[in-house]
Amino acid sequence: MEFKTLKPIFKQLFNCLALSCASFSVFANVIMTEGHVRAMPETVPNTAAYFTLENHSDKAVNLTGVSTSVAKSAMLHTIIEEQGMVKMRHVDALGIPAHGKLTLSPTGEHVMLLGLTAPLTLNQKVELQLQFDDGEHLTISLPVLKQAEQAKTQAHQHSH
C-alpha cells in the first residue's frame, strides 16, 4: 500500500487510541489501593470486606452501593456508640472527599457480606461491584485473609 492510503488509517487509529486513553483516565478517578475480606469459619454465614478507596478527582463522590455474587446481599455499615454500647448500623452512602480517601476497617465503616452463598476459602478472590452517586461503577477483587494475616501484611507495608 502507498503512504497516502495508509496515512488516513493511521490518523484514525491514533485518534481512537488518544480518545480511549482519555476515557480510561476519567474512569480511574476512584481506585482501590488495598483491601481484603475477613476469613470466617465455614458455619458463619456472614463476613465483612475492608478496603481503601482513593479519589483522584476534583469532586467529592459517595459510595452508594455494593454487590457481589458470593453473598445474598452486601451492605454499607458503620460502627456507632449508643448509650455506652458499640453497634453496627446500615448507612446509605459513604463519602470520599476530592483528592482524599475512604478507609473501610473493622473499627469503622465497612461492607457486610450477608448470606454467603458458599463458605469462603483462604486466599480466594472475591469480586465486589461498587456503585457511586455519579453513576460510575468499579469492580474490585479482594483476597480472603485471616485478621492476623492482614495485620502482619499492614505492619510489613508500613515499616518501609
JORANOR-V311167 format. One record per pair of residues at least 24 apart in sequence whose C-alpha atoms are under 7 Angstrom apart, sorted by the first residue. I is the first residue (numbers start at 1). J is the second residue. D is the distance in whole Angstrom. If there is no record, write none. Layout:
I:J:D
I:J:D
//
This chain:
29:55:6
29:56:5
29:57:5
30:54:5
30:55:4
30:56:6
31:55:7
35:142:6
36:142:5
36:143:5
36:144:6
36:145:6
37:142:6
37:143:6
37:144:5
37:145:6
38:144:6
38:145:6
38:146:6
38:147:6
39:120:7
39:122:7
39:144:6
39:145:5
39:146:5
42:119:5
45:114:7
45:115:5
45:116:5
46:113:6
46:114:5
46:115:6
46:116:6
47:112:6
47:113:5
47:114:7
48:110:7
48:111:5
48:112:4
48:113:6
49:110:6
49:111:5
49:112:6
50:104:5
50:105:5
50:110:6
50:111:7
51:103:6
51:104:5
52:101:7
52:102:6
52:103:4
52:104:6
53:101:5
53:102:5
53:103:6
54:100:6
54:101:4
54:102:7
55:96:6
55:97:7
55:98:6
55:99:5
55:100:5
55:101:6
56:98:7
56:99:5
57:98:6
57:99:6
58:98:5
58:99:6
59:98:5
60:96:6
60:97:4
60:98:4
61:95:6
61:96:5
61:97:7
61:132:7
61:133:7
61:134:7
62:93:6
62:94:5
62:95:4
62:96:6
62:132:6
62:133:5
63:93:5
63:94:5
63:95:6
63:131:6
63:132:5
63:133:7
64:92:6
64:93:4
64:94:7
64:131:6
64:132:5
64:133:6
65:130:6
65:131:5
65:132:7
66:128:7
66:129:6
66:130:5
66:131:6
67:128:6
67:129:5
67:130:7
68:127:6
68:128:5
68:129:6
70:116:6
70:117:5
70:118:7
71:113:6
71:114:6
71:115:5
71:116:4
71:117:5
72:114:6
72:115:5
72:116:6
72:117:7
73:113:6
73:114:5
73:115:7
74:111:6
74:112:6
74:113:5
74:114:6
75:111:6
75:112:5
75:113:7
76:110:6
76:111:5
76:112:6
77:109:6
77:110:5
77:111:6
77:112:7
78:108:5
78:109:4
78:110:6
79:107:7
79:108:5
79:109:6
//
